[in-house]
Amino acid sequence: MLQINRNFLTIPTNDIYFENKRGKSRYKAKLSCYTHRLRPSRQLQSKQTIHINLQQNEEMLINNLSTETKGMLFQNNNNAFKLSSHSDPFFEQLREFQRFYNENIHIGMDKLNRSKFQSLLLLRDQGALILTKIENADNEVLSYRIYVVDGENALLLYVSSAISEKDNSYKANLLLCWENMNMFRKLGYSVYDFGGIDREVHLRGSQLFGGSEVTVFSGYIAKSFVSKMIAKVNQWRE
């Protein structure tokens, strides 16, 4: 479980990720924001996501790949891509991601605004954020993937690919996803979470990576009238 303490509009708030059992917090928050909690709650909204078991060895992970995925991942021209990972990204690296994300946003998606960017900085400062990207031979970014991590779970928080390089960025994103899975597996993580079945429909729809569908719970739980009103406003906005 990952817990981050902050003040939201002067209200003490807990951001809690991956909770799967009861636990007491030393931080007396009036508002708790849960993300991908495994333990059910009527106060939270349920949704489906895809989990990959990273405790398998690489051979087993490969066996779960579709034929299409294997063909794209293991072609000889993969050396045309440059991959990088940053567990403590600099401010400017996150700012570059924000610009890239907002420039390549799809219809119906919200921009990565100032508030969301501040959340990235807070996660970074807690050692709970990993930024990965893949570039072509000309050092042009094709795709980003950003994760919230707690040493056991790796949750895909943001994914963005270059619209202008649609064909190349699709394969690049696929390769980046695969390499990230292996990175987390080697680091001893247990679960790779795709962030929701709507996060990457094209990756989940054809079951390119396998995995299992899991129900998780997210949302706000408030302990005062004011915090309940703020929670309702935030849920409406999201």
Contacts in CASP RR format, 6 or more apart in sequence:
PFRMAT RR
TARGET T0000
AUTHOR 0000-0000-0000
METHOD contacts of the structure
MODEL  1
MLQINRNFLTIPTNDIYFENKRGKSRYKAKLSCYTHRLRPSRQLQSKQTI
HINLQQNEEMLINNLSTETKGMLFQNNNNAFKLSSHSDPFFEQLREFQRF
YNENIHIGMDKLNRSKFQSLLLLRDQGALILTKIENADNEVLSYRIYVVD
GENALLLYVSSAISEKDNSYKANLLLCWENMNMFRKLGYSVYDFGGIDRE
VHLRGSQLFGGSEVTVFSGYIAKSFVSKMIAKVNQWRE
1 16 0 8 1.000
1 17 0 8 1.000
1 18 0 8 1.000
1 19 0 8 1.000
1 20 0 8 1.000
1 150 0 8 1.000
2 16 0 8 1.000
2 17 0 8 1.000
2 18 0 8 1.000
2 126 0 8 1.000
2 128 0 8 1.000
2 148 0 8 1.000
2 149 0 8 1.000
2 150 0 8 1.000
2 153 0 8 1.000
3 14 0 8 1.000
3 15 0 8 1.000
3 16 0 8 1.000
3 17 0 8 1.000
3 25 0 8 1.000
3 27 0 8 1.000
4 14 0 8 1.000
4 15 0 8 1.000
4 122 0 8 1.000
4 123 0 8 1.000
4 126 0 8 1.000
4 128 0 8 1.000
5 12 0 8 1.000
5 13 0 8 1.000
5 14 0 8 1.000
5 15 0 8 1.000
5 27 0 8 1.000
5 29 0 8 1.000
6 13 0 8 1.000
6 15 0 8 1.000
6 122 0 8 1.000
7 13 0 8 1.000
8 31 0 8 1.000
8 230 0 8 1.000
9 230 0 8 1.000
11 30 0 8 1.000
11 31 0 8 1.000
11 226 0 8 1.000
11 227 0 8 1.000
11 230 0 8 1.000
12 27 0 8 1.000
12 28 0 8 1.000
12 29 0 8 1.000
12 30 0 8 1.000
12 31 0 8 1.000
13 29 0 8 1.000
13 30 0 8 1.000
13 31 0 8 1.000
13 32 0 8 1.000
13 33 0 8 1.000
14 25 0 8 1.000
14 27 0 8 1.000
14 29 0 8 1.000
14 31 0 8 1.000
14 32 0 8 1.000
14 33 0 8 1.000
15 33 0 8 1.000
15 35 0 8 1.000
15 119 0 8 1.000
15 122 0 8 1.000
16 32 0 8 1.000
16 33 0 8 1.000
16 34 0 8 1.000
16 35 0 8 1.000
16 37 0 8 1.000
17 34 0 8 1.000
17 35 0 8 1.000
17 36 0 8 1.000
17 128 0 8 1.000
17 148 0 8 1.000
17 150 0 8 1.000
17 153 0 8 1.000
17 155 0 8 1.000
18 35 0 8 1.000
18 36 0 8 1.000
18 37 0 8 1.000
18 38 0 8 1.000
18 150 0 8 1.000
18 152 0 8 1.000
18 153 0 8 1.000
18 155 0 8 1.000
19 34 0 8 1.000
19 37 0 8 1.000
19 38 0 8 1.000
19 39 0 8 1.000
20 37 0 8 1.000
20 38 0 8 1.000
20 39 0 8 1.000
21 39 0 8 1.000
22 39 0 8 1.000
29 223 0 8 1.000
30 222 0 8 1.000
30 223 0 8 1.000
30 224 0 8 1.000
30 226 0 8 1.000
30 227 0 8 1.000
31 220 0 8 1.000
31 221 0 8 1.000
31 222 0 8 1.000
31 223 0 8 1.000
31 227 0 8 1.000
31 230 0 8 1.000
31 231 0 8 1.000
32 220 0 8 1.000
32 221 0 8 1.000
32 222 0 8 1.000
33 219 0 8 1.000
33 220 0 8 1.000
33 234 0 8 1.000
34 41 0 8 1.000
34 44 0 8 1.000
34 217 0 8 1.000
34 218 0 8 1.000
34 219 0 8 1.000
34 220 0 8 1.000
34 221 0 8 1.000
35 148 0 8 1.000
35 155 0 8 1.000
35 218 0 8 1.000
35 219 0 8 1.000
36 49 0 8 1.000
36 153 0 8 1.000
36 155 0 8 1.000
36 193 0 8 1.000
36 195 0 8 1.000
36 216 0 8 1.000
36 217 0 8 1.000
36 218 0 8 1.000
37 44 0 8 1.000
37 216 0 8 1.000
37 217 0 8 1.000
37 218 0 8 1.000
38 214 0 8 1.000
38 216 0 8 1.000
38 217 0 8 1.000
39 217 0 8 1.000
40 46 0 8 1.000
40 215 0 8 1.000
40 217 0 8 1.000
41 217 0 8 1.000
41 221 0 8 1.000
43 219 0 8 1.000
43 221 0 8 1.000
44 217 0 8 1.000
44 218 0 8 1.000
44 219 0 8 1.000
44 221 0 8 1.000
45 217 0 8 1.000
45 218 0 8 1.000
45 219 0 8 1.000
45 235 0 8 1.000
46 215 0 8 1.000
46 216 0 8 1.000
46 217 0 8 1.000
47 196 0 8 1.000
47 197 0 8 1.000
47 215 0 8 1.000
47 216 0 8 1.000
47 217 0 8 1.000
47 218 0 8 1.000
48 196 0 8 1.000
48 197 0 8 1.000
48 213 0 8 1.000
48 214 0 8 1.000
48 215 0 8 1.000
48 216 0 8 1.000
49 193 0 8 1.000
49 194 0 8 1.000
49 195 0 8 1.000
49 196 0 8 1.000
49 197 0 8 1.000
49 199 0 8 1.000
49 213 0 8 1.000
49 214 0 8 1.000
49 216 0 8 1.000
50 193 0 8 1.000
50 194 0 8 1.000
50 195 0 8 1.000
50 196 0 8 1.000
50 197 0 8 1.000
50 204 0 8 1.000
50 209 0 8 1.000
50 210 0 8 1.000
50 211 0 8 1.000
50 212 0 8 1.000
50 213 0 8 1.000
50 214 0 8 1.000
51 191 0 8 1.000
51 192 0 8 1.000
51 193 0 8 1.000
51 194 0 8 1.000
51 211 0 8 1.000
51 212 0 8 1.000
51 214 0 8 1.000
52 61 0 8 1.000
52 181 0 8 1.000
52 191 0 8 1.000
52 192 0 8 1.000
52 194 0 8 1.000
52 209 0 8 1.000
52 210 0 8 1.000
52 211 0 8 1.000
53 190 0 8 1.000
53 191 0 8 1.000
53 211 0 8 1.000
53 212 0 8 1.000
54 154 0 8 1.000
54 181 0 8 1.000
54 184 0 8 1.000
54 185 0 8 1.000
54 188 0 8 1.000
54 189 0 8 1.000
54 190 0 8 1.000
54 191 0 8 1.000
54 192 0 8 1.000
55 185 0 8 1.000
55 190 0 8 1.000
56 64 0 8 1.000
56 185 0 8 1.000
58 182 0 8 1.000
58 185 0 8 1.000
61 181 0 8 1.000
61 182 0 8 1.000
61 185 0 8 1.000
62 70 0 8 1.000
64 209 0 8 1.000
64 210 0 8 1.000
64 211 0 8 1.000
65 73 0 8 1.000
65 208 0 8 1.000
65 209 0 8 1.000
65 210 0 8 1.000
66 206 0 8 1.000
66 207 0 8 1.000
66 208 0 8 1.000
66 209 0 8 1.000
66 210 0 8 1.000
68 206 0 8 1.000
68 208 0 8 1.000
69 174 0 8 1.000
69 178 0 8 1.000
69 208 0 8 1.000
69 209 0 8 1.000
72 171 0 8 1.000
72 174 0 8 1.000
72 175 0 8 1.000
73 174 0 8 1.000
73 175 0 8 1.000
73 178 0 8 1.000
78 175 0 8 1.000
80 136 0 8 1.000
80 137 0 8 1.000
81 134 0 8 1.000
81 135 0 8 1.000
81 136 0 8 1.000
81 137 0 8 1.000
81 142 0 8 1.000
81 172 0 8 1.000
81 175 0 8 1.000
82 134 0 8 1.000
82 135 0 8 1.000
82 136 0 8 1.000
82 137 0 8 1.000
82 139 0 8 1.000
83 132 0 8 1.000
83 133 0 8 1.000
83 134 0 8 1.000
83 135 0 8 1.000
83 175 0 8 1.000
83 176 0 8 1.000
83 179 0 8 1.000
84 132 0 8 1.000
84 133 0 8 1.000
84 134 0 8 1.000
84 135 0 8 1.000
85 130 0 8 1.000
85 131 0 8 1.000
85 132 0 8 1.000
85 180 0 8 1.000
85 183 0 8 1.000
86 93 0 8 1.000
86 130 0 8 1.000
86 131 0 8 1.000
86 132 0 8 1.000
87 127 0 8 1.000
87 129 0 8 1.000
87 130 0 8 1.000
88 124 0 8 1.000
88 127 0 8 1.000
89 97 0 8 1.000
89 124 0 8 1.000
89 129 0 8 1.000
89 131 0 8 1.000
91 121 0 8 1.000
93 131 0 8 1.000
94 117 0 8 1.000
94 120 0 8 1.000
94 121 0 8 1.000
94 124 0 8 1.000
94 131 0 8 1.000
95 117 0 8 1.000
97 131 0 8 1.000
97 133 0 8 1.000
97 144 0 8 1.000
97 146 0 8 1.000
97 158 0 8 1.000
97 160 0 8 1.000
98 112 0 8 1.000
98 117 0 8 1.000
100 141 0 8 1.000
100 144 0 8 1.000
100 160 0 8 1.000
100 162 0 8 1.000
101 111 0 8 1.000
101 112 0 8 1.000
101 144 0 8 1.000
101 158 0 8 1.000
101 160 0 8 1.000
102 111 0 8 1.000
102 112 0 8 1.000
104 160 0 8 1.000
104 161 0 8 1.000
104 162 0 8 1.000
104 163 0 8 1.000
105 111 0 8 1.000
105 160 0 8 1.000
112 158 0 8 1.000
120 129 0 8 1.000
120 146 0 8 1.000
123 129 0 8 1.000
123 148 0 8 1.000
127 149 0 8 1.000
128 148 0 8 1.000
128 149 0 8 1.000
128 150 0 8 1.000
129 146 0 8 1.000
129 147 0 8 1.000
129 148 0 8 1.000
129 149 0 8 1.000
129 157 0 8 1.000
130 146 0 8 1.000
130 147 0 8 1.000
130 149 0 8 1.000
130 154 0 8 1.000
131 144 0 8 1.000
131 145 0 8 1.000
131 146 0 8 1.000
132 144 0 8 1.000
132 145 0 8 1.000
132 146 0 8 1.000
132 147 0 8 1.000
132 176 0 8 1.000
132 179 0 8 1.000
132 180 0 8 1.000
132 183 0 8 1.000
133 141 0 8 1.000
133 143 0 8 1.000
133 144 0 8 1.000
133 145 0 8 1.000
133 176 0 8 1.000
134 141 0 8 1.000
134 142 0 8 1.000
134 143 0 8 1.000
134 172 0 8 1.000
134 173 0 8 1.000
134 175 0 8 1.000
134 176 0 8 1.000
135 141 0 8 1.000
135 142 0 8 1.000
136 142 0 8 1.000
136 165 0 8 1.000
136 168 0 8 1.000
136 172 0 8 1.000
140 162 0 8 1.000
140 165 0 8 1.000
141 162 0 8 1.000
142 161 0 8 1.000
142 162 0 8 1.000
142 165 0 8 1.000
142 168 0 8 1.000
142 169 0 8 1.000
142 172 0 8 1.000
142 173 0 8 1.000
143 159 0 8 1.000
143 160 0 8 1.000
143 161 0 8 1.000
143 162 0 8 1.000
143 169 0 8 1.000
143 172 0 8 1.000
143 173 0 8 1.000
143 176 0 8 1.000
144 158 0 8 1.000
144 159 0 8 1.000
144 160 0 8 1.000
144 161 0 8 1.000
145 156 0 8 1.000
145 158 0 8 1.000
145 159 0 8 1.000
145 173 0 8 1.000
145 176 0 8 1.000
145 177 0 8 1.000
145 180 0 8 1.000
146 156 0 8 1.000
146 157 0 8 1.000
146 158 0 8 1.000
146 159 0 8 1.000
147 154 0 8 1.000
147 155 0 8 1.000
147 156 0 8 1.000
147 157 0 8 1.000
147 180 0 8 1.000
148 154 0 8 1.000
148 155 0 8 1.000
148 157 0 8 1.000
149 155 0 8 1.000
149 184 0 8 1.000
149 189 0 8 1.000
151 187 0 8 1.000
151 188 0 8 1.000
151 189 0 8 1.000
152 189 0 8 1.000
152 190 0 8 1.000
152 191 0 8 1.000
153 189 0 8 1.000
153 190 0 8 1.000
153 191 0 8 1.000
153 193 0 8 1.000
154 180 0 8 1.000
154 184 0 8 1.000
154 189 0 8 1.000
154 191 0 8 1.000
154 192 0 8 1.000
154 193 0 8 1.000
155 193 0 8 1.000
155 195 0 8 1.000
156 192 0 8 1.000
156 193 0 8 1.000
156 194 0 8 1.000
156 195 0 8 1.000
156 199 0 8 1.000
156 200 0 8 1.000
157 195 0 8 1.000
159 173 0 8 1.000
159 199 0 8 1.000
159 200 0 8 1.000
161 169 0 8 1.000
161 170 0 8 1.000
161 172 0 8 1.000
161 173 0 8 1.000
162 168 0 8 1.000
162 169 0 8 1.000
163 169 0 8 1.000
165 172 0 8 1.000
170 202 0 8 1.000
174 203 0 8 1.000
174 208 0 8 1.000
177 203 0 8 1.000
177 209 0 8 1.000
178 209 0 8 1.000
180 192 0 8 1.000
181 192 0 8 1.000
181 209 0 8 1.000
184 192 0 8 1.000
193 216 0 8 1.000
194 200 0 8 1.000
194 203 0 8 1.000
194 204 0 8 1.000
196 216 0 8 1.000
197 204 0 8 1.000
197 213 0 8 1.000
203 209 0 8 1.000
219 231 0 8 1.000
219 235 0 8 1.000
220 230 0 8 1.000
220 231 0 8 1.000
220 234 0 8 1.000
220 235 0 8 1.000
221 231 0 8 1.000
222 228 0 8 1.000
222 230 0 8 1.000
222 231 0 8 1.000
END
